[in-house]
Structures are given as structure tokens and as C-alpha cells.
Amino acid sequence: MITTTPIDKTEYNGGWQFLYKFKNGYGASVVKHDGSYGSKKGLWELAVLNEEGEICYHTPITQDVIGYLTEEKVEEILEEIQKL
């Protein structure tokens, strides 16, 4: 179970999107919907967001979205984003 508290939870494209915002200015979009990587296997996709809420392709964590994530792995990555 993802324990970090999202700032927003929205029904999205036949599934869900959770948005997170951290004190360091970064955030994350965590989705599981019909078009996300891993959704058919019950897994999550995560994108790191910049201060404007747009996908950030230049972080030490990833240069793209990360798919096929378990809830535990999502938690780990959210913790990494908080530490940037």
C-alpha cells in the first residue's frame, strides 16, 4: 500500500492518478490506467514532476517515466524524489 499522502487523487483514463508535491519543489505523478506501463498486470507508472508540475526528464532518478512498479517500489522512488 502506498503510504505517502498525495495532494490529489483523480479518476483518469479508466484508472487513477495520484499527484505528490514535495518541499524541495519536485513532485510525482503515479498512475494506473488503461494506457499506463504495467496497468494490465496491476502495476503502477511514475513520472517525476518539476516545480511547474510538468514531467522532468533530467533527474538522477530517471530520464523518462518508470513503469511496471509495485506499490513498494513506488514508495521507494517517492522517498528518493523527496531527497533530491
Chimera marker file (.cmm) of the C-alpha trace (Angstrom):
<marker_set name="trace">
<marker id="1" x="0.000" y="0.000" z="0.000" r="1" g="1" b="0" radius="0.5"/>
<marker id="2" x="1.347" y="3.426" z="-0.946" r="1" g="1" b="0" radius="0.5"/>
<marker id="3" x="1.594" y="5.332" z="2.331" r="1" g="1" b="0" radius="0.5"/>
<marker id="4" x="2.890" y="8.732" z="1.197" r="1" g="1" b="0" radius="0.5"/>
<marker id="5" x="-0.036" y="11.166" z="1.108" r="1" g="1" b="0" radius="0.5"/>
<marker id="6" x="-0.923" y="12.564" z="-2.333" r="1" g="1" b="0" radius="0.5"/>
<marker id="7" x="-2.046" y="16.161" z="-2.813" r="1" g="1" b="0" radius="0.5"/>
<marker id="8" x="-4.616" y="14.985" z="-5.352" r="1" g="1" b="0" radius="0.5"/>
<marker id="9" x="-6.317" y="11.760" z="-6.421" r="1" g="1" b="0" radius="0.5"/>
<marker id="10" x="-8.238" y="11.756" z="-9.699" r="1" g="1" b="0" radius="0.5"/>
<marker id="11" x="-10.051" y="9.196" z="-11.802" r="1" g="1" b="0" radius="0.5"/>
<marker id="12" x="-8.071" y="9.181" z="-15.016" r="1" g="1" b="0" radius="0.5"/>
<marker id="13" x="-8.393" y="7.269" z="-18.304" r="1" g="1" b="0" radius="0.5"/>
<marker id="14" x="-10.174" y="4.273" z="-16.781" r="1" g="1" b="0" radius="0.5"/>
<marker id="15" x="-7.989" y="4.231" z="-13.670" r="1" g="1" b="0" radius="0.5"/>
<marker id="16" x="-6.316" y="6.557" z="-11.170" r="1" g="1" b="0" radius="0.5"/>
<marker id="17" x="-3.748" y="9.319" z="-10.959" r="1" g="1" b="0" radius="0.5"/>
<marker id="18" x="-2.125" y="10.371" z="-7.682" r="1" g="1" b="0" radius="0.5"/>
<marker id="19" x="-0.167" y="13.631" z="-7.564" r="1" g="1" b="0" radius="0.5"/>
<marker id="20" x="2.547" y="14.334" z="-4.991" r="1" g="1" b="0" radius="0.5"/>
<marker id="21" x="4.386" y="17.578" z="-4.217" r="1" g="1" b="0" radius="0.5"/>
<marker id="22" x="7.465" y="17.809" z="-2.003" r="1" g="1" b="0" radius="0.5"/>
<marker id="23" x="9.139" y="20.689" z="-0.150" r="1" g="1" b="0" radius="0.5"/>
<marker id="24" x="12.145" y="20.561" z="-2.498" r="1" g="1" b="0" radius="0.5"/>
<marker id="25" x="9.919" y="21.621" z="-5.432" r="1" g="1" b="0" radius="0.5"/>
<marker id="26" x="9.784" y="18.211" z="-7.087" r="1" g="1" b="0" radius="0.5"/>
<marker id="27" x="6.680" y="16.103" z="-7.316" r="1" g="1" b="0" radius="0.5"/>
<marker id="28" x="5.413" y="12.897" z="-8.847" r="1" g="1" b="0" radius="0.5"/>
<marker id="29" x="2.523" y="11.595" z="-10.873" r="1" g="1" b="0" radius="0.5"/>
<marker id="30" x="1.676" y="7.977" z="-10.102" r="1" g="1" b="0" radius="0.5"/>
<marker id="31" x="-0.846" y="6.358" z="-12.426" r="1" g="1" b="0" radius="0.5"/>
<marker id="32" x="-2.528" y="3.076" z="-13.116" r="1" g="1" b="0" radius="0.5"/>
<marker id="33" x="-4.896" y="3.313" z="-16.091" r="1" g="1" b="0" radius="0.5"/>
<marker id="34" x="-5.675" y="1.698" z="-19.424" r="1" g="1" b="0" radius="0.5"/>
<marker id="35" x="-2.621" y="3.213" z="-21.150" r="1" g="1" b="0" radius="0.5"/>
<marker id="36" x="-0.015" y="3.156" z="-18.388" r="1" g="1" b="0" radius="0.5"/>
<marker id="37" x="3.027" y="0.888" z="-18.377" r="1" g="1" b="0" radius="0.5"/>
<marker id="38" x="2.146" y="-2.154" z="-16.268" r="1" g="1" b="0" radius="0.5"/>
<marker id="39" x="-1.534" y="-1.483" z="-15.613" r="1" g="1" b="0" radius="0.5"/>
<marker id="40" x="-2.639" y="-4.761" z="-17.175" r="1" g="1" b="0" radius="0.5"/>
<marker id="41" x="-0.509" y="-6.525" z="-14.552" r="1" g="1" b="0" radius="0.5"/>
<marker id="42" x="-1.854" y="-4.355" z="-11.720" r="1" g="1" b="0" radius="0.5"/>
<marker id="43" x="1.339" y="-2.294" z="-11.599" r="1" g="1" b="0" radius="0.5"/>
<marker id="44" x="1.997" y="1.458" z="-11.471" r="1" g="1" b="0" radius="0.5"/>
<marker id="45" x="3.747" y="4.051" z="-13.629" r="1" g="1" b="0" radius="0.5"/>
<marker id="46" x="5.567" y="7.043" z="-12.107" r="1" g="1" b="0" radius="0.5"/>
<marker id="47" x="6.791" y="10.336" z="-13.551" r="1" g="1" b="0" radius="0.5"/>
<marker id="48" x="8.969" y="12.839" z="-11.692" r="1" g="1" b="0" radius="0.5"/>
<marker id="49" x="7.484" y="16.351" z="-11.897" r="1" g="1" b="0" radius="0.5"/>
<marker id="50" x="9.256" y="19.710" z="-11.781" r="1" g="1" b="0" radius="0.5"/>
<marker id="51" x="8.093" y="22.819" z="-9.881" r="1" g="1" b="0" radius="0.5"/>
<marker id="52" x="5.603" y="23.641" z="-12.652" r="1" g="1" b="0" radius="0.5"/>
<marker id="53" x="4.053" y="20.184" z="-12.415" r="1" g="1" b="0" radius="0.5"/>
<marker id="54" x="5.468" y="19.048" z="-15.759" r="1" g="1" b="0" radius="0.5"/>
<marker id="55" x="7.345" y="15.797" z="-16.331" r="1" g="1" b="0" radius="0.5"/>
<marker id="56" x="11.027" y="16.313" z="-15.514" r="1" g="1" b="0" radius="0.5"/>
<marker id="57" x="13.302" y="14.312" z="-17.806" r="1" g="1" b="0" radius="0.5"/>
<marker id="58" x="16.573" y="15.344" z="-16.144" r="1" g="1" b="0" radius="0.5"/>
<marker id="59" x="16.933" y="13.864" z="-12.650" r="1" g="1" b="0" radius="0.5"/>
<marker id="60" x="19.289" y="11.287" z="-11.141" r="1" g="1" b="0" radius="0.5"/>
<marker id="61" x="16.225" y="9.078" z="-10.636" r="1" g="1" b="0" radius="0.5"/>
<marker id="62" x="15.127" y="8.757" z="-14.260" r="1" g="1" b="0" radius="0.5"/>
<marker id="63" x="15.238" y="10.396" z="-17.683" r="1" g="1" b="0" radius="0.5"/>
<marker id="64" x="11.694" y="9.219" z="-18.535" r="1" g="1" b="0" radius="0.5"/>
<marker id="65" x="8.630" y="7.725" z="-16.872" r="1" g="1" b="0" radius="0.5"/>
<marker id="66" x="9.121" y="4.498" z="-14.917" r="1" g="1" b="0" radius="0.5"/>
<marker id="67" x="6.599" y="1.731" z="-15.488" r="1" g="1" b="0" radius="0.5"/>
<marker id="68" x="5.811" y="-1.700" z="-14.105" r="1" g="1" b="0" radius="0.5"/>
<marker id="69" x="6.222" y="-0.643" z="-10.462" r="1" g="1" b="0" radius="0.5"/>
<marker id="70" x="4.901" y="-2.389" z="-7.386" r="1" g="1" b="0" radius="0.5"/>
<marker id="71" x="3.462" y="-0.209" z="-4.625" r="1" g="1" b="0" radius="0.5"/>
<marker id="72" x="6.611" y="-0.849" z="-2.591" r="1" g="1" b="0" radius="0.5"/>
<marker id="73" x="8.840" y="0.359" z="-5.426" r="1" g="1" b="0" radius="0.5"/>
<marker id="74" x="6.657" y="3.456" z="-5.882" r="1" g="1" b="0" radius="0.5"/>
<marker id="75" x="7.182" y="4.268" z="-2.188" r="1" g="1" b="0" radius="0.5"/>
<marker id="76" x="10.954" y="3.860" z="-2.576" r="1" g="1" b="0" radius="0.5"/>
<marker id="77" x="11.057" y="6.199" z="-5.570" r="1" g="1" b="0" radius="0.5"/>
<marker id="78" x="8.829" y="8.779" z="-3.847" r="1" g="1" b="0" radius="0.5"/>
<marker id="79" x="11.300" y="8.787" z="-0.954" r="1" g="1" b="0" radius="0.5"/>
<marker id="80" x="14.175" y="9.300" z="-3.426" r="1" g="1" b="0" radius="0.5"/>
<marker id="81" x="12.350" y="12.264" z="-5.023" r="1" g="1" b="0" radius="0.5"/>
<marker id="82" x="11.897" y="13.863" z="-1.597" r="1" g="1" b="0" radius="0.5"/>
<marker id="83" x="15.669" y="13.674" z="-1.077" r="1" g="1" b="0" radius="0.5"/>
<marker id="84" x="16.629" y="15.422" z="-4.337" r="1" g="1" b="0" radius="0.5"/>
<link id1="1" id2="2" r="1" g="1" b="0" radius="0.2"/>
<link id1="2" id2="3" r="1" g="1" b="0" radius="0.2"/>
<link id1="3" id2="4" r="1" g="1" b="0" radius="0.2"/>
<link id1="4" id2="5" r="1" g="1" b="0" radius="0.2"/>
<link id1="5" id2="6" r="1" g="1" b="0" radius="0.2"/>
<link id1="6" id2="7" r="1" g="1" b="0" radius="0.2"/>
<link id1="7" id2="8" r="1" g="1" b="0" radius="0.2"/>
<link id1="8" id2="9" r="1" g="1" b="0" radius="0.2"/>
<link id1="9" id2="10" r="1" g="1" b="0" radius="0.2"/>
<link id1="10" id2="11" r="1" g="1" b="0" radius="0.2"/>
<link id1="11" id2="12" r="1" g="1" b="0" radius="0.2"/>
<link id1="12" id2="13" r="1" g="1" b="0" radius="0.2"/>
<link id1="13" id2="14" r="1" g="1" b="0" radius="0.2"/>
<link id1="14" id2="15" r="1" g="1" b="0" radius="0.2"/>
<link id1="15" id2="16" r="1" g="1" b="0" radius="0.2"/>
<link id1="16" id2="17" r="1" g="1" b="0" radius="0.2"/>
<link id1="17" id2="18" r="1" g="1" b="0" radius="0.2"/>
<link id1="18" id2="19" r="1" g="1" b="0" radius="0.2"/>
<link id1="19" id2="20" r="1" g="1" b="0" radius="0.2"/>
<link id1="20" id2="21" r="1" g="1" b="0" radius="0.2"/>
<link id1="21" id2="22" r="1" g="1" b="0" radius="0.2"/>
<link id1="22" id2="23" r="1" g="1" b="0" radius="0.2"/>
<link id1="23" id2="24" r="1" g="1" b="0" radius="0.2"/>
<link id1="24" id2="25" r="1" g="1" b="0" radius="0.2"/>
<link id1="25" id2="26" r="1" g="1" b="0" radius="0.2"/>
<link id1="26" id2="27" r="1" g="1" b="0" radius="0.2"/>
<link id1="27" id2="28" r="1" g="1" b="0" radius="0.2"/>
<link id1="28" id2="29" r="1" g="1" b="0" radius="0.2"/>
<link id1="29" id2="30" r="1" g="1" b="0" radius="0.2"/>
<link id1="30" id2="31" r="1" g="1" b="0" radius="0.2"/>
<link id1="31" id2="32" r="1" g="1" b="0" radius="0.2"/>
<link id1="32" id2="33" r="1" g="1" b="0" radius="0.2"/>
<link id1="33" id2="34" r="1" g="1" b="0" radius="0.2"/>
<link id1="34" id2="35" r="1" g="1" b="0" radius="0.2"/>
<link id1="35" id2="36" r="1" g="1" b="0" radius="0.2"/>
<link id1="36" id2="37" r="1" g="1" b="0" radius="0.2"/>
<link id1="37" id2="38" r="1" g="1" b="0" radius="0.2"/>
<link id1="38" id2="39" r="1" g="1" b="0" radius="0.2"/>
<link id1="39" id2="40" r="1" g="1" b="0" radius="0.2"/>
<link id1="40" id2="41" r="1" g="1" b="0" radius="0.2"/>
<link id1="41" id2="42" r="1" g="1" b="0" radius="0.2"/>
<link id1="42" id2="43" r="1" g="1" b="0" radius="0.2"/>
<link id1="43" id2="44" r="1" g="1" b="0" radius="0.2"/>
<link id1="44" id2="45" r="1" g="1" b="0" radius="0.2"/>
<link id1="45" id2="46" r="1" g="1" b="0" radius="0.2"/>
<link id1="46" id2="47" r="1" g="1" b="0" radius="0.2"/>
<link id1="47" id2="48" r="1" g="1" b="0" radius="0.2"/>
<link id1="48" id2="49" r="1" g="1" b="0" radius="0.2"/>
<link id1="49" id2="50" r="1" g="1" b="0" radius="0.2"/>
<link id1="50" id2="51" r="1" g="1" b="0" radius="0.2"/>
<link id1="51" id2="52" r="1" g="1" b="0" radius="0.2"/>
<link id1="52" id2="53" r="1" g="1" b="0" radius="0.2"/>
<link id1="53" id2="54" r="1" g="1" b="0" radius="0.2"/>
<link id1="54" id2="55" r="1" g="1" b="0" radius="0.2"/>
<link id1="55" id2="56" r="1" g="1" b="0" radius="0.2"/>
<link id1="56" id2="57" r="1" g="1" b="0" radius="0.2"/>
<link id1="57" id2="58" r="1" g="1" b="0" radius="0.2"/>
<link id1="58" id2="59" r="1" g="1" b="0" radius="0.2"/>
<link id1="59" id2="60" r="1" g="1" b="0" radius="0.2"/>
<link id1="60" id2="61" r="1" g="1" b="0" radius="0.2"/>
<link id1="61" id2="62" r="1" g="1" b="0" radius="0.2"/>
<link id1="62" id2="63" r="1" g="1" b="0" radius="0.2"/>
<link id1="63" id2="64" r="1" g="1" b="0" radius="0.2"/>
<link id1="64" id2="65" r="1" g="1" b="0" radius="0.2"/>
<link id1="65" id2="66" r="1" g="1" b="0" radius="0.2"/>
<link id1="66" id2="67" r="1" g="1" b="0" radius="0.2"/>
<link id1="67" id2="68" r="1" g="1" b="0" radius="0.2"/>
<link id1="68" id2="69" r="1" g="1" b="0" radius="0.2"/>
<link id1="69" id2="70" r="1" g="1" b="0" radius="0.2"/>
<link id1="70" id2="71" r="1" g="1" b="0" radius="0.2"/>
<link id1="71" id2="72" r="1" g="1" b="0" radius="0.2"/>
<link id1="72" id2="73" r="1" g="1" b="0" radius="0.2"/>
<link id1="73" id2="74" r="1" g="1" b="0" radius="0.2"/>
<link id1="74" id2="75" r="1" g="1" b="0" radius="0.2"/>
<link id1="75" id2="76" r="1" g="1" b="0" radius="0.2"/>
<link id1="76" id2="77" r="1" g="1" b="0" radius="0.2"/>
<link id1="77" id2="78" r="1" g="1" b="0" radius="0.2"/>
<link id1="78" id2="79" r="1" g="1" b="0" radius="0.2"/>
<link id1="79" id2="80" r="1" g="1" b="0" radius="0.2"/>
<link id1="80" id2="81" r="1" g="1" b="0" radius="0.2"/>
<link id1="81" id2="82" r="1" g="1" b="0" radius="0.2"/>
<link id1="82" id2="83" r="1" g="1" b="0" radius="0.2"/>
<link id1="83" id2="84" r="1" g="1" b="0" radius="0.2"/>
</marker_set>
